[in-house]
Amino acid sequence: MNNSLSKRLVQSKLHKPIKLIGAWWNKLIIENGSNAEGSVKTIYVISPYKTGTTYIASLWGEQYAKHEPYHMYSLKYLNKRNFTKNFQQRQNKLNIRIECSGFLSACIEKLPVSTQYIFILRPPISWIQSVLNHFFLLKDLGYNYIDEYYWKKELGYSLQNILLEANQVDLEIMIKDLYRIYLKYIHQCLRHPTVKFVEMKDLDDFAKKLGEEINVTPNFQKSWKRPSKFRYDKVDVKNIINEDAYNELIGSIPKEKYYLKT
């Protein structure tokens, strides 16, 4: 399929049925597979969207690392009944060493303790601004399934609609809610015995250590980061929240809860 046709489909009304049928098909494939523990141990990067997960996954070939695989299936079906069973079936089907998926931040309390997880810490003002920038640019999608299955669940309302309407009061409420959710994730990670932390400033050192653990060196020459040319300017995040609560919280994280700290 050429890029022009693919773009038209993604922006059309056909996008929704295409994604829903694909998710249903993947559900059949994954949930009919084995849920026995596989021989390959996957390390998961589970911090939310816009915390460097795309970059980390890009440092290895797809036979070793993937970014948000089975995305629609995972959003729609994974965090429902039989989470532990479906999580293992999905892991067996993927059979990779590293998965970087922001949607797993919505499932932290359900994540099996037999597996290793990493949460990348990004200062909240920077994180929230990046969320606003990126998800506003998805306004032309025929079906914004991340908004439908992730943000509506986490916020209780549509992030996309608030961004498009640009009502100042609603934007300020949403920014405070995003900050609250982000702190909630960190608290959940602190309580989970096999989640560890890495600061975003240490991504390259983190990647090198991951490479040592899976015995495959990251290729920094082939790394990819989303371009950030657009800035959502309908609201000034730094005038609405400060990072005192975040700084106090990460200052309390025990050294042993860090995967790496420089």
C-alpha positions in Angstrom: 0.0 0.0 0.0 1.5 3.4 -1.0 1.9 6.2 1.5 -0.8 8.4 -0.1 -3.5 5.7 0.0 -2.5 4.7 3.6 -2.7 8.3 4.7 -6.2 8.7 3.2 -7.4 5.5 4.9 -6.1 6.6 8.3 -7.9 9.9 7.9 -11.2 8.4 6.6 -14.2 6.8 8.3 -12.8 3.4 7.3 -10.0 3.8 9.9 -12.3 2.8 12.8 -13.6 -0.5 11.3 -10.1 -1.4 10.1 -8.6 -0.9 13.6 -11.5 -2.8 15.3 -11.4 -5.8 12.9 -7.6 -5.9 13.3 -7.9 -5.9 17.1 -10.5 -8.6 17.0 -8.3 -10.7 14.7 -5.3 -10.3 16.9 -7.4 -11.3 19.9 -8.3 -14.6 18.3 -4.6 -15.2 17.5 -3.2 -14.2 20.8 -5.8 -15.6 23.2 -5.8 -19.1 21.5 -2.0 -19.3 22.2 -0.2 -20.8 25.1 -0.2 -19.0 28.5 2.7 -21.1 29.8 5.8 -19.1 30.7 8.0 -18.9 27.6 11.8 -19.2 27.4 12.3 -15.6 26.3 12.2 -13.1 29.2 10.9 -9.7 28.0 11.9 -6.4 29.7 9.1 -3.9 29.5 9.4 -0.1 29.4 6.0 1.0 30.7 6.1 4.7 31.3 3.3 6.7 29.5 3.3 8.0 26.0 5.9 10.7 25.4 8.6 9.4 27.7 11.2 8.2 25.2 9.8 4.8 24.5 9.9 5.3 20.7 13.6 6.2 20.9 14.5 3.2 23.1 12.7 0.7 20.9 14.4 2.1 17.8 17.9 1.1 19.0 17.4 -2.6 18.1 15.9 -4.4 15.2 12.3 -5.6 15.6 13.5 -9.1 16.3 14.7 -7.8 19.6 12.6 -4.7 20.5 9.2 -3.3 19.5 7.3 -0.2 20.2 3.6 -0.6 21.1 3.0 -3.9 19.4 -0.6 -5.1 19.0 -1.5 -1.6 20.0 -5.2 -1.6 19.4 -5.7 -5.1 20.7 -3.8 -4.2 23.9 -5.9 -1.0 24.5 -9.2 -2.7 23.9 -8.8 -6.2 25.3 -5.7 -6.6 27.5 -6.8 -4.8 30.6 -10.0 -6.7 31.0 -10.7 -10.2 32.2 -7.8 -12.7 32.6 -5.2 -10.0 32.4 -2.3 -12.2 33.6 -3.2 -15.0 31.2 -3.6 -12.7 28.3 -0.4 -10.8 29.1 1.6 -14.0 29.0 -0.1 -15.2 25.8 0.7 -11.8 24.2 4.3 -12.0 25.4 4.7 -15.5 24.0 3.3 -14.4 20.6 5.7 -11.5 20.4 8.8 -13.4 21.6 11.0 -10.3 21.9 13.5 -9.1 24.4 12.3 -5.5 24.9 8.9 -4.0 24.6 8.3 -0.2 25.0 4.6 0.5 25.4 3.2 3.6 27.0 -0.3 2.1 27.3 1.0 -0.4 29.9 1.1 2.6 32.4 -2.6 2.1 32.7 -2.1 -1.5 34.0 0.8 -1.1 36.5 -1.1 -2.7 39.4 -1.9 -5.8 37.4 1.5 -6.4 35.9 2.9 -9.9 36.8 5.7 -9.7 39.4 7.7 -12.3 37.6 8.7 -9.8 34.9 11.0 -6.8 34.9 9.6 -3.3 34.1 11.2 0.1 33.7 9.5 3.4 34.2 11.2 6.4 32.6 10.9 9.6 34.7 10.3 12.8 32.7 9.8 16.1 34.5 6.0 16.7 34.4 5.9 20.1 32.8 8.0 18.8 29.9 5.9 15.6 29.7 2.6 17.4 29.7 3.6 19.9 27.0 4.8 17.0 24.9 1.5 15.2 25.4 -0.4 18.3 24.3 1.8 18.8 21.2 1.7 15.2 20.0 -2.0 14.4 20.6 -3.2 17.6 19.1 -1.5 16.6 15.9 -3.6 13.4 15.8 -6.7 15.5 15.2 -7.0 14.3 11.6 -7.2 10.6 12.4 -10.3 8.9 11.3 -10.3 7.1 14.6 -8.3 8.2 17.6 -8.3 4.9 19.4 -5.6 6.1 21.9 -8.0 8.8 23.0 -10.9 6.4 23.1 -9.2 3.6 25.1 -6.4 5.3 27.0 -7.1 8.9 27.7 -10.8 8.6 28.3 -10.1 5.9 30.8 -7.4 7.7 32.6 -8.9 11.2 32.6 -12.6 10.3 32.5 -13.0 12.5 29.4 -11.6 13.0 25.9 -8.2 14.7 25.8 -8.6 15.3 22.1 -11.8 17.2 22.5 -10.4 19.5 25.2 -7.4 20.3 23.0 -9.6 21.0 20.0 -12.1 23.2 21.9 -9.3 25.1 23.6 -11.4 26.3 26.5 -9.0 27.8 29.0 -10.8 26.6 32.1 -11.1 23.0 30.7 -7.4 23.1 29.6 -6.3 24.1 33.1 -8.3 21.3 34.7 -6.9 18.8 32.2 -3.3 19.8 32.9 -3.9 19.4 36.6 -5.5 16.0 35.9 -2.5 14.9 33.8 -0.1 15.9 36.6 -2.2 13.9 39.1 -2.3 10.8 36.9 1.5 11.0 36.3 2.1 11.1 40.1 -0.3 8.2 40.5 1.8 6.1 38.1 4.9 6.8 40.1 3.2 5.8 43.4 2.0 2.6 41.8 5.5 1.8 40.5 6.9 2.3 44.0 4.5 -0.3 45.3 5.2 -2.8 42.6 8.1 -5.0 43.5 9.6 -5.4 40.0 9.2 -1.9 38.5 12.4 0.2 38.5 13.1 3.7 37.4 15.3 5.5 35.0 15.5 9.3 34.5 14.9 10.5 30.9 18.2 12.4 30.9 19.9 9.0 31.2 18.3 7.3 28.2 21.5 6.5 26.4 23.1 4.9 29.5 19.9 3.1 30.1 20.0 1.7 26.5 23.6 0.5 27.0 22.7 -1.3 30.1 19.7 -2.9 28.5 22.0 -4.0 25.6 24.3 -5.7 28.1 21.3 -7.5 29.7 20.0 -8.9 26.5 23.5 -9.3 25.0 22.7 -7.2 21.9 24.4 -3.8 21.5 22.1 -0.9 20.8 22.6 0.8 17.4 22.6 4.6 18.1 23.2 5.3 14.4 19.8 4.0 13.6 17.9 5.6 16.5 14.7 7.6 15.8 12.9 10.3 17.7 9.6 11.9 16.8 10.2 15.3 15.4 8.9 18.1 17.7 8.3 21.1 15.4 4.9 21.9 16.7 4.0 23.4 20.1 0.5 23.6 21.4 0.3 27.2 22.6 -3.3 27.6 23.8 -2.2 27.2 27.4 1.0 27.7 29.4 1.6 24.5 31.4 4.3 26.0 33.7 1.8 28.7 34.8 -0.7 26.0 36.0 1.4 23.5 37.9 4.8 23.4 39.6 6.9 20.4 40.1 7.4 20.5 43.8 5.3 17.4 44.5 7.1 15.5 41.7 10.5 16.6 43.0 9.6 15.6 46.5 8.3 12.2 45.3 11.3 11.2 43.2 13.6 12.5 46.0 12.0 9.8 48.2 12.6 6.9 45.7 15.1 4.4 47.3 18.3 3.8 45.4 17.5 0.1 44.9 14.3 1.1 42.9 16.5 2.6 40.2 17.5 0.4 37.2 20.2 2.9 36.6 21.0 6.3 38.1 23.9 8.6 37.1 
